């Protein structure tokens, strides 16, 4: 049996681009992972993490001020810095306390309902969650005091 030349040339295997290493490659990969994590986190829940608090503290230490009256800007910033909502809630309550007499108890704020993500404690919360929220609240209060000095 002889091979007949049919005129069909076999397709060459595809060429694959080989990634060359550069210092930016690791950074870009880390950024894509973080971007994906943040996207999933924002869809899943609005809870504040220790990393979010560290970002907020770093911004305040760099001299950023977050007391803009522009509600739209505050909303966009809160999407970027999740701990900012807790910061605003703490700042609002601390300014209400400082403006009233030191012996009076701050009144209930209807603008911050029990279901709000800025509520520190809810009845029936897990003790570990309560501990974490109180720790985060204390860190935000410390940030507020550092910024006001």
C-alpha positions as CSV (number, residue, x, y, z in Angstrom):
1,X,0.0,0.0,0.0
2,X,1.4,3.3,-1.0
3,X,0.6,6.6,0.6
4,X,-1.3,8.9,-1.6
5,X,-0.7,12.6,-1.3
6,X,-4.2,14.0,-0.7
7,X,-3.0,17.6,-0.6
8,X,-4.3,18.3,2.9
9,X,-1.7,19.7,5.2
10,X,-2.2,18.9,8.9
11,X,-2.9,21.8,11.0
12,X,0.0,22.9,13.2
13,X,-0.5,22.9,16.9
14,X,-1.6,26.3,18.4
15,X,1.0,28.6,19.7
16,X,0.7,29.6,23.3
17,X,2.0,32.8,24.6
18,X,4.4,32.3,27.4
19,X,4.1,34.8,30.2
20,X,7.5,36.3,30.9
21,X,8.1,37.3,34.5
22,X,8.1,40.9,35.5
23,X,7.8,42.5,38.9
24,X,4.3,43.8,37.8
25,X,3.0,40.3,37.1
26,X,2.7,39.4,40.8
27,X,1.2,42.7,41.7
28,X,-1.3,42.5,38.8
29,X,-2.3,39.0,39.8
30,X,-2.8,40.0,43.4
31,X,-4.9,43.0,42.3
32,X,-7.2,40.8,40.2
33,X,-7.6,38.4,43.1
34,X,-8.3,41.3,45.5
35,X,-10.7,42.9,43.0
36,X,-12.6,39.6,42.7
37,X,-12.7,39.2,46.5
38,X,-14.1,42.7,47.0
39,X,-16.7,42.2,44.3
40,X,-17.9,39.0,45.9
41,X,-17.7,40.5,49.4
42,X,-19.8,43.5,48.5
43,X,-22.5,41.3,47.0
44,X,-22.5,38.9,49.9
45,X,-22.6,41.3,52.9
46,X,-21.8,44.7,54.1
47,X,-19.9,43.7,57.2
48,X,-16.7,45.4,58.2
49,X,-13.5,43.4,58.5
50,X,-10.3,44.2,60.3
51,X,-8.7,44.8,56.9
52,X,-11.3,47.5,56.2
53,X,-10.6,49.2,59.5
54,X,-6.8,49.1,58.7
55,X,-7.5,50.8,55.4
56,X,-9.6,53.5,57.1
57,X,-6.9,54.1,59.7
58,X,-4.3,54.4,57.1
59,X,-6.3,56.9,55.1
60,X,-6.8,59.0,58.3
61,X,-3.1,58.8,59.2
62,X,-2.3,60.0,55.7
63,X,-4.4,63.1,56.4
64,X,-7.6,62.3,54.6
65,X,-10.7,63.9,56.1
66,X,-14.1,62.3,55.8
67,X,-16.5,65.0,56.9
68,X,-18.0,66.0,53.6
69,X,-21.7,67.1,53.6
70,X,-22.1,65.7,50.1
71,X,-24.3,62.6,50.5
72,X,-23.5,61.1,47.1
73,X,-19.8,61.5,47.6
74,X,-20.1,59.8,51.1
75,X,-22.1,56.9,49.5
76,X,-19.4,56.4,46.8
77,X,-16.6,56.6,49.4
78,X,-18.5,54.0,51.6
79,X,-18.5,51.6,48.7
80,X,-14.8,52.0,48.4
81,X,-14.0,52.0,52.2
82,X,-16.6,49.8,53.9
83,X,-15.5,50.9,57.4
84,X,-16.5,54.4,56.5
85,X,-20.2,53.8,57.3
86,X,-19.2,52.7,60.8
87,X,-17.0,55.7,61.0
88,X,-19.8,58.1,60.0
89,X,-22.2,56.4,62.5
90,X,-19.7,56.7,65.3
91,X,-18.8,60.2,64.4
92,X,-22.5,61.2,64.3
93,X,-23.1,59.7,67.8
94,X,-19.9,61.1,69.3
95,X,-20.7,64.6,68.0
96,X,-24.3,64.3,69.4
97,X,-22.8,63.3,72.8
98,X,-20.2,66.0,72.8
99,X,-22.8,68.7,71.9
100,X,-25.1,67.6,74.7
101,X,-24.3,67.9,78.4
102,X,-22.0,65.3,79.9
103,X,-24.6,64.0,82.2
104,X,-27.4,63.4,79.7
105,X,-28.0,60.2,77.9
106,X,-28.1,60.5,74.1
107,X,-31.5,60.1,72.7
108,X,-32.5,57.3,70.3
109,X,-31.7,58.2,66.7
110,X,-34.6,57.1,64.4
111,X,-32.2,57.5,61.4
112,X,-30.2,54.5,62.6
113,X,-32.7,51.7,62.9
114,X,-32.0,48.3,64.6
115,X,-31.6,46.6,61.2
116,X,-29.0,49.1,60.1
117,X,-25.5,47.7,59.4
118,X,-24.1,50.5,61.6
119,X,-25.9,49.1,64.7
120,X,-23.2,47.7,67.0
121,X,-25.2,45.1,68.9
122,X,-28.5,43.3,68.2
123,X,-30.4,41.1,70.7
124,X,-29.4,37.5,70.4
125,X,-26.1,38.0,68.7
126,X,-23.4,35.4,69.0
127,X,-20.9,36.5,71.8
128,X,-18.0,36.2,69.4
129,X,-19.7,38.5,66.9
130,X,-20.5,41.0,69.7
131,X,-16.8,40.9,70.8
132,X,-15.7,41.6,67.2
133,X,-18.2,44.4,66.7
134,X,-17.2,46.1,70.0
135,X,-13.5,45.8,69.0
136,X,-14.2,47.4,65.6
137,X,-16.3,50.1,67.2
138,X,-13.4,50.9,69.6
139,X,-11.0,51.1,66.7
140,X,-13.3,53.5,64.9
141,X,-13.7,55.7,68.0
142,X,-9.9,55.8,68.3
143,X,-9.7,56.9,64.6
144,X,-12.3,59.6,65.2
145,X,-10.5,60.9,68.3
146,X,-7.1,60.9,66.5
147,X,-8.7,62.9,63.6
148,X,-10.3,65.5,65.9
149,X,-7.1,66.3,67.7
